[in-house]
Amino acid sequence: NNKQSVPRPNLRWYGVRIAHAGVVLAFIGIAGSSGYEIEKHAALKPDDRISVAGFDITFNELKVDRGPNFTAVTADILVHKGQELIAKLNPSQVFYNKSDKHTSEVDIRRTLAYDLYVALTEVDSSSNLINLKVLVKPLINWIWIGSIVSVLGAALVLISFYRQKAIVS
């Protein structure tokens, strides 16, 4: 009998395949997020609505919060997909009195299919006019998922080497 024995899949075998599956998932995320990203800028007054990538985005109102050394202006944004309200987002700008600097705080709605970023880029409080930047990045979370899966696969490979070394010793 000249039968060759086929090695049974072991931990390293599974680890390599899991790591490669993670790379594929990350690649899908990179291709989807960079190739199909949609960005739109708009100047809005209260109750104005824009459509971006199938989302209807409505600017409701501005809210102002004053602290000891800052003033925060927050936009109340409603996001609809068809008739369904899917998110209430609150991007803001914070103005620091002493340094005369400001920062923008982006609000994000995350799903497996896409991330929806809404940033308040400029505010005119006297007229309630805002400039809004909306960014839709499909499949962005697949990059994270793929990376985690790859690390888990690599960990299985490393564990298999450690176990093999322990058995030989």
C-alpha positions in Angstrom: 0.0 0.0 0.0 1.4 3.3 -1.1 -1.3 5.5 0.4 -0.1 8.9 1.3 -1.8 10.2 4.4 -3.4 13.6 4.1 -2.6 15.8 7.0 -5.5 16.7 9.2 -6.3 20.4 9.3 -4.8 21.9 12.5 -4.9 25.2 14.3 -2.3 26.8 12.0 -4.3 25.7 8.9 -7.5 27.4 10.3 -5.5 30.4 11.4 -4.1 31.0 8.0 -7.5 30.8 6.3 -9.1 33.1 8.9 -6.3 35.7 8.5 -6.8 35.6 4.7 -10.5 35.9 5.0 -9.9 39.0 7.2 -7.7 40.5 4.5 -10.5 39.9 1.9 -13.1 41.6 4.2 -10.7 44.6 4.7 -10.1 44.9 1.0 -13.9 44.9 0.3 -14.2 47.7 2.9 -11.4 49.7 1.3 -12.7 49.3 -2.2 -16.3 50.3 -1.1 -15.4 53.2 1.1 -12.9 54.8 -1.2 -14.6 54.0 -4.5 -18.2 54.9 -3.6 -17.8 57.7 -1.1 -20.3 60.6 -1.5 -19.6 64.1 -0.1 -21.9 67.1 -0.2 -21.7 70.6 1.2 -24.8 72.7 1.8 -25.8 76.1 3.3 -29.0 75.6 5.3 -31.5 77.6 7.3 -33.9 76.0 9.8 -36.3 73.5 8.1 -34.2 73.3 5.0 -33.6 69.8 3.6 -31.0 68.2 1.3 -30.8 64.7 -0.2 -27.5 62.8 -0.1 -27.2 59.2 -1.3 -30.8 58.4 -0.5 -30.9 60.2 2.8 -33.0 63.2 3.5 -31.2 65.5 5.9 -33.2 68.3 7.6 -31.7 71.1 9.7 -34.1 71.7 12.6 -32.5 74.4 14.8 -29.3 75.7 16.4 -28.7 75.3 20.1 -26.2 77.4 22.0 -24.4 76.3 25.2 -22.1 78.7 27.0 -19.4 77.7 29.4 -16.8 79.6 31.4 -14.3 79.8 28.4 -16.3 78.5 25.4 -19.4 78.8 23.4 -20.8 75.6 21.8 -23.2 75.8 18.8 -24.9 72.6 18.0 -27.1 71.9 15.0 -30.1 69.6 15.4 -30.2 67.4 12.3 -32.8 64.8 11.4 -31.9 62.0 9.0 -34.7 60.2 7.1 -34.5 57.3 4.7 -37.8 57.4 2.9 -40.5 58.1 5.5 -38.5 56.6 8.4 -36.5 58.7 10.8 -33.2 56.8 11.2 -31.1 59.2 13.1 -30.9 62.5 15.1 -27.4 63.9 14.7 -25.9 66.8 16.5 -22.7 68.1 14.9 -21.3 71.2 16.7 -18.7 73.9 16.7 -17.0 75.0 19.9 -15.5 78.5 20.1 -12.9 79.2 22.7 -13.1 82.8 23.9 -9.5 83.4 25.1 -7.6 81.7 22.3 -10.1 82.8 19.6 -10.0 79.2 18.2 -12.8 76.9 17.2 -13.2 73.1 16.7 -15.8 71.1 14.8 -17.3 68.0 16.4 -18.6 65.6 13.8 -21.6 63.3 14.5 -21.7 59.9 12.9 -24.3 57.2 12.3 -22.5 53.9 11.9 -23.9 50.7 10.4 -22.4 47.7 8.7 -23.4 49.1 5.3 -22.2 52.7 5.7 -21.1 55.5 8.0 -22.9 58.8 7.6 -20.7 61.7 8.8 -22.3 65.2 9.4 -20.0 68.1 10.2 -20.9 71.7 11.0 -18.3 73.7 9.1 -19.6 77.3 9.6 -22.3 79.0 11.6 -23.9 82.4 11.4 -25.9 82.6 14.6 -27.5 85.9 13.7 -29.2 84.5 10.6 -29.3 80.8 11.7 -27.5 79.9 8.5 -25.1 76.9 8.7 -22.8 75.2 6.4 -23.0 71.5 6.6 -20.7 68.8 5.2 -22.2 65.4 4.7 -20.1 62.4 3.9 -21.4 58.9 3.2 -18.7 56.2 3.3 -20.1 52.7 2.4 -18.5 49.6 4.0 -16.1 51.5 6.1 -16.6 49.2 9.1 -15.7 46.2 7.1 -12.1 47.5 7.2 -12.2 47.2 11.0 -14.0 43.9 11.0 -11.4 42.5 8.4 -8.5 43.8 10.5 -9.9 42.1 13.7 -10.5 38.8 11.8 -6.9 39.0 10.4 -5.5 39.5 13.9 -7.5 36.6 15.3 -6.2 34.4 12.5 -2.7 35.5 13.1 -3.1 34.8 16.8 -4.2 31.2 16.0 -1.1 30.7 13.8 1.1 32.0 16.6 -0.6 29.8 19.2 -0.1 26.7 16.9 3.6 27.5 16.7 3.8 27.8 20.5 1.9 24.5 21.0 4.1 22.7 18.5 7.2 24.0 20.3 5.8 22.9 23.6 5.1 19.4 22.3 8.6 19.0 20.8 10.4 20.2 24.0 
